Amino acid sequence: MIDCVEAVRRMWSYLGASLEPDPTVELEEHLEVCKRCCGELEFSRHVRDLAATSSEPPIRDEFRDRVTKLLAAGHDRGAAR
């Protein structure tokens, strides 16, 4: 099973329906047992939906990558406690 860092890394592709089938299955298996990553997914979905309804320019890839890294880093710190 994949770990939380890998799950967070895959979430944006998953939400965009651009994740390959095997990685999708692995992510969904992880989400079945990890409440924290389920929360990360819901947060990411909410951010994506807000961005889609906004009249502002779309989120740049660089920003999305930074947010993904910050979420993964925060998750790692929480898991170490």
TIGU-307684 format. One record per residue (C-alpha): residue in three letters; x, y, z. Coordinates in steps of 0.001 Angstrom, whole numbers, plus 524288, in hexadecimal, padded with zeros to 5 digits. Layout:
<nodes>
alaXYZ;...
</nodes>
This chain:
<nodes>
met800008000080000;ile804BB80DC97FD22;asp808188170F80837;cys801F58243F80B2C;val80C7B82C128042B;glu80A08824917F7A4;ala7FB4F825B27F973;val7FC1A834867FAA1;arg805128350F7EECB;arg7FADB82E097E68C;met7EEE7835A57EAFB;trp7EEEB840907E0E2;ser7F03A836E37D5BB;tyr7E58B82EAE7DBF6;leu7DC7683A547DCEA;gly7DF6883DE17CEDF;ala7DC5B82FF47CA7D;ser7E9E382EFE7C480;leu7EF7E824A17CD79;glu7F226817687C747;pro7E99080BD97CBB8;asp7F37D804CB7D466;pro7F7AA8110C7DBDF;thr7E93D814817DD49;val7E63F807557E37B;glu7F1D9808CE7ECB9;leu7ED62816697F0BE;glu7DF69811FF7F2E7;glu7E41F806847FB2C;his7EC0A8100680371;leu7E05F81925804D6;glu7D81B80DDD809DC;val7E0A780CF88160E;cys7E66B81AA3817DC;lys7DD49824F781D57;arg7E7C582F5D81CA7;cys7E9B682DAD80E0F;cys7DB0282D9480C18;gly7DB1183B048124D;glu7E62983F3B8095D;leu7DE4D83A7A7FDB3;glu7D23E841FC801EB;phe7DA5984E3E80410;ser7E0A484CBE7F6A4;arg7D35084A8B7F081;his7CE27856CE7F717;val7D9D085EEC7F26F;arg7D813859A87E4A5;asp7C98F85CBE7E4AC;leu7CC0086A897E9B3;ala7D61F86CC37DF3A;ala7CCBF867CB7D4CD;thr7C2328716E7D8D3;ser7CB5C87CDB7DA96;ser7CCE2887707D069;glu7DB3C888227D409;pro7E58F881A57CB88;pro7E738872F27CDAC;ile7F0AC86DD27D7D0;arg7FE3286CD57D200;asp8053B85FCD7D248;glu81018865A27DAA2;phe80664869C67E51D;arg7FF6E85CA37E4EE;asp80C81855B07E65B;arg8104485E4D7F1F6;val8033885BC77F8B2;thr8049D84D237F662;lys8124184D3A7FC51;leu80DA68552880808;leu8024F84BD180A5A;ala80B5A840228097D;ala8153284677812BF;gly80A90849B581C86;his8056183BEE81BAA;asp813068367B81E42;arg8147C83F0082A56;gly8072C83A8F82F53;ala80A6A82C3C82D3D;ala816FE82D9F83510;arg80F8F831C984134;
</nodes>
